[in-house]
Amino acid sequence: MNEKIYELIENKKYLEIKITLAEMHPGDISDIIEELPAHFGGILFRLLPKDMAVSVFENLDSPAREMLLHSLKSEEIANILNEMSPDDRTRLFEELPAHIVKKYLAMLDDKERKIAYQLLGYKDNTAGRLMTPDFVDLHEQDTVDTALATIRHTAPNKETIYYSYVMTEHRKLTGVISLRKIITSPGEAKIGDLMSTSVIAVSTDTHQEEVASIMAQYDLLAIPVVDLENRLVGIITHDDILDVIQEEDTKDIHLMGGVSTHEKSLLELSIWDNIKRRAGWLIILILVESFSSNIIKSYEDALSAVVALSFFIPMLIDTGGNAGTQSATVVIRAIATGEIEKKDSWKVLGKELISGLILGVLLGFLGGFKAFLSHTDPLIGITVGCSLLVVVALASITGALLPMIAVKLNLDPAVMAGPFITTVVDIVGLMTYFEIAKSIMNI
């Protein structure tokens, strides 16, 4: 499809392009624009009907949005910004420099500018930044017929109509009712008698990860956002939460690999930026790893006495590092999904200790047997086997413990994964190995 569109633009067959685009989903058109050269993307965007253009723009990634904003006229930008969903517009403004945001805010009409200032006034990564004020609101005394008329009249300007929120005159949230409930109820029935008063809501300062967790737990398509006085100020829909989940997962994966996050994609990132996002952790880890060299040096006499001990160092530290990383990954994921909380710390540590000991016995037997076959010295086999048992058990405990310590310190537990745990286990593993060797082999 990209090649076809490219060819049509080159040949200036704009009518054929319009016909082709009219049959496509906005998300697919966004993908095409992201792949096209900047000037072709601008041409394609201008051929879209106004309502579709806004949907396509909202689906574009950050670089493509910025590219279009640079190529469009001020009047065209103003039309898009005023028609955008408030939550998507807020996300766009978050990605732009302050002086550009100031310029774009001036392009908004009074109503939209007030909404934009309100949403930008909330803290980053909170429900207030994610929400939209475009929701269906009803009152308890409304009948079903009145509610349906309200929904029909306001639906084109609302983010979603699957849920309607029931408020008092002072905008206090009192209940929620689904569209299914409304359309299957008698026309004269009162909304107050049909609504659910057990409303799952979040406050404007609730962190976006917690919002995602709550929506997943209760399987919600949208969730209301209230202020400190329980006044309904907006809703967050599932599409925005999907974006949050993707962002948070990407951030966690980067942290677990010792890489800082960046807004640009890998292909758009310059070599220098790519180096900067990775160098910090690598420098820290190489400094910490220098302890490993010092440990080996301090046991130089033991290595000189039994050179064969050095042959099994890579196997020992790699196995320990892998065991620790596995444990950390399981615990971090459990923390992220809410499976475990702070009160479960001892239970988790106990389970990881038992698992680590059982795995240690298994791996210790295999490693020790391999060492014995390689050197036909039972003491070397026993040393390697015992070391693997202890190191795997300690690595499992360490992998579980460090993320939970991070949570207690209000840090992201993903920071304590990957390279960090491997480095810690390397140091502990080497010390354990040499101390066990000294005890068993009397060196």
N, C-alpha and C positions, 0 to 999 in steps of 0.2 A: 504493500500500500504506500509506503514512504516513497519508493521509486516512482510510482504512478503520480503521486501528488507533486513530487519534485519536477517531473517531466511536464506536467500540466502548467505549473507556475512558470517554468522556463519558456514554454510556448504561449504564455499569456492566455490560456483558455479558462478565463475566470468564471464564466457561466457554468462550465462543466465541473469546475471545482466546487462551486456553490451547491450544485445538485448532489455531488458526491458527499460533501460534508453534512448535508441535511439528513442523510440516512445513517450518520455515524453517532456513536455515543461521545459526549464531551470528554470522557477520560481517554478514549482512543485518539481523539484529535489533539489532546494535550501531549500524548506520547509522540505524535508526529511532529508537533512544533518543537519539542525538546530535541529531536534528532536533526531538524533542518538547520541550515545556516541562518544567522541572525536576520538578514534582510528578507529571506524567504519566509521565515517564521512570522515576521511583521506583516507581510503581504497576506499570508494565509489567515492570520487573525482578523485582519480588516474585512475579510470576505464573510465572516460569520455574522449571523443575525445577532441583535443586541443581547437578547436573553441568553442565547447559547454562548456568546462571547464571555459573559460573566462566569458561567459555569466552567468553561474551559480554563479561564484565567485562574479560578480557584483551585483547579486540579493540577496546575503547573508546579514544577519544582522551583526552588528559590532562584537559581541562575536564569532559568527561562523567564520567570516573572520580571526580573531586573532587566533582562534583555529587551523585553517588550516595552517596559516602562520608558526605556531610553529611546525607543523607536516611535512611540505614539505621541500625538499632539496633546497639549494640556487639556483640551476639551474632551478628547477621547479618554484620557486618564481619569478625569473628573466623573465621567459617566460610569466608568467601571467601578471606581471607589464608592460612589453613592449607591450602586446597585449590589455591591458585594454583601455577603452575610457578615454581620458585625464581628463574629468570632474569627472568620477567615481574614477579614481586614486587619484585625488586631495582630494576628500572626504575621501578616505581611509587614506591618509597621515594626514589629519586633526585629525583623531581619534587616531593616534599612538604617542608614546613618541618621542621626538626630535631625540634621538640617534638611534632609530629604523628607522626613516624616512631617516636620513643621510646614514644609511647602505643600505636602499632600493634604494635611489637615485643613489648610486654608481653602482647598478645593471642595471640601464637603459642604453640603447645606447645613443649616443650623441644627436640625434634628440629629443628623448622622454625626456631626462634629461633637455634639454633646455626648452621644453614645460612645464614640471613639475615645474621648477624654476619660469617660467613666471607666471603661474597660482597661485602658492603659494605666489608670491610677492604681490598679491592684498589683500585688507582687508577682514577679515572674514565677512561672510553673505552679500557679495556684488555680483554683476553680474560677476565680474572678476573671482571669485572663482567657480562660477557655470558653466561658459561657456566651450565650447570645440572649438578648432581651426579647427576641421574636418568638413568643410562645402563646398558646391559646389559654386565656384566663376566663373563668366562669365564676358565678356566685351561687351560693347554696339555694337561694330562692328561685333561680332560673329553672324553667321546665325543660324537658328533653327537647321539645319543639324549638324553644328559644335557643337552646345550646346548639342544636343542629344549624339553625339559621346563622348564629354567630360564627360557627366553624366554616360554613360555606362562604360567608362574606369575607372572613379574614384569612382563610387558608393560603391564598397565593403569596401572602407576605410572611408566613410563619415558617420556622425552621422544620417543624414536624407537627402533625395533628394526631399522632397516635395516642398521646396523652393530653388531657386538658387539666389545668390546675385551678383549684377552687380557692378563692381569696375573699377576705373581708373587704370592707370599704377602705380600710387602711393598709391594704395589700398584705395582710398577715395570711400565711399559707395555712389552710385548714384541711385540705383534702386533695385527692387526685382521682380522676376517673378516665378510663380508657375509651377510645372511640367505639370499640366493640360493645362495651356496656351501654353506651349512649344509644347506638342505633338498634340495639335489641330490647330497649325498654319502651314502655308506653309513652306516648307523646306528652301526656299531662303529668307524668312523674316528676318529682322535684330532684334536682341534682344533689341537694343536701342529703336526701334519703338514699341515694344510689352510690355516692362517692365512698372511697376508702379513706379513713382517717389515719391509717397507719402509713404515713408517708416517709419514704426513704429520701432524705435530703442531705446536702452538704453545705458548708458555709463558704463564703467567698475566699477565705484564706486556707481552705483545705488543700493540701498538696495534690498535684495532679496524679501522682502514683496511687495515692489513697483513693482518689475519685475512681480511677480505673479499677482498682481492687473491689470497691463497693459495687460498681456497675456489673462487674463480672460475677460477684457473689450472688447478687439478686437478679441477674439476667435482665437488665433494664435496657431499653432502647434510648431512654433519656432520663436525666436526673435533675431535679430542681435545685437551684442554688439560692440560699437565703442569707440575709445579713444578720448582724448580732441581735436584732430585734425580731427575727423570724419573718421578715418581710421578703416576699419573693422578688428577686431581682433578675433572674435569668434561668436558663436551662443549659445543660451540656448534653449533646447528642452522641450516639455511638460512633459516628464517623470521626468526630474529633478525638474520642478516646482511642480509637484504632491508631491514629497518628501518634498519640502520646505513648502507647504501648510500643510502637515501632521505635520511637525516639529513645525511650528508656532502655529497651533491649539492646539497641545499638550502642548506647553509652556504656551499659554494663559489659557488653562483649569487649569493647575497646579497653575499658578499665581492667578487665580480667587478663587482657593481653599486654598490659602495661603501655597502652597507647592513649593519648589524650584525644578527646572528641573534637570534631571539626564540622562546620555546617556544610562545607562543600563535599561533593562526592569524590571518590578516589581518583577518577579520571580528570576531574576539574582541578584537583589539588596540585599546586606547584611542587617541584622536587624539594625546594627549600622548606615549604610548609610541612611536607611529608616527613622531612628529617626532624624538624622542630617538634612535631607532635610525638615522636618516638624517642628522641635523644634523652629527654629528661629522665625517664625511668631507667633507660639503659645505663646512664652515667651513675645513677644512685645504686643500681644493682651491681655494677662492676666494682664499686667501692665496697659494698657489703660483701661481695664474693671474695674480696681480697682476704677476708678472714679465713676462707677455706684454704688459701695458699699458706697462710700463717699456721693453720692447724696441721697441715701436712708437714710443714717445715719443723714444727715442734715435736712431731713423732718421727723425725728422720732416723733416729737410732733403731726404732722398731722396724721401719721399712728396710734399713740396711741389713738387719738381722734376718728378716724373712721377706725377701724381695717379692715373693709371690703374692703378698698381701695387696700390693699396688694393682695387680691385674684385675681385682674385683671391685675397685673403687667406683668405676663408671656404672657397673651393674647395680651397686648398692645405692648410690645417690639418685640414679635414674628411677629405680623402682620406688624409692621413698618419695621422690618428687611427684611421680605419677599417682601414688596412693594419696598423697596430700592434696593434689589438685582434684582428684575424683571426689574426695570428701568435701572439699571446699565448694565444688560445683553443686553438689547435691544440697548442701546446707544453704548456700546463697540463693538457689532457686526456691527452696522451701521458704526462706525468709521473704523473698519477693512476692510469692503467691499467697503469703499469709498462713501457710501450713504450720509454721512454728512461730512462737513469740518469745519474749524475754524469759517468761516463766518456765519455758520448756528447755532451758539451757542444759541443766544437769541431765535430763532425760536423753537429750541428743548426744551429749558427751559420753554418757554411759553406753549408748547404742553404738557409737562410733568406736569406742574402746574395745567392745566385744567383737565387733566386725573386724577391726584392725588386728586384734590378736589371732582370730581365726585365719584371716588372710595371711598374717605374718607366719603362722605355723606352716601353712601350705607353701608359701613362697620360700620360706626359710628351708624347708625340706628339699624343694627343687634346687634352690641355689646352692645349698650345702652339698647335695649329691653331685651337682655339676663340678663344684670346686674339688671334691674328693676324686672324681674321675679324671680331672685335669692334672692333679698333682699327686695323687695316691697318698696324700698325707691326711689322716683323719682329723688332726687338729685344725688344719686349714678349713676343712669341710665344716667342722663344728663351729669354728669362728665365724665363717661366712653365714652359716645357717642361723646361728643365734643373733648375729648382727641384723640380718634381714628381718627376723621376727620382731626385734625391738624397734628397729627403724620404721617398719611399716605401721606398727601400732602407734608409735609417737607421731608419725606423719598423719595418720588418720585423725588423731586427737587434735593436732595442730591445725589441720585443714578445717576442722569443725569449729575450733575455738577462736581463731583469728577473725572470721566474719562476725561472730557473735560479740567479740570485743569491739569491733568497728561499730556495730549497732548501738552498743552501750555508750560509745563516744560520739554518737550522732554522725557517724561517717558512713559513706556508701560501702556496704560489705564487699562489693565487687573489687574494691581497691586491694583487698587482702587475698586476692586469688592469683592464679597463674604464676608469673615470674617471681612475685614476692614470696609466695609459699614455697616454691621450688628452691629459692635461695636460702630461706630459713631452714628447710629440711636438709639441704646440702651440708650446712654448718653442723647441725645437730647430728646428722647421720655420720659424718666423718669422725666427730668426737666419740660417738658411741662405738663405732667400728674399731677404732684404735684402742679404746679402753678395754673392750671385750677381748681383743687380740692380746693385749698385755696380760690380762688375767688368765686366759686359757693357755697361752703359749709361753708364759713366764719370760717375757722379753722386756 
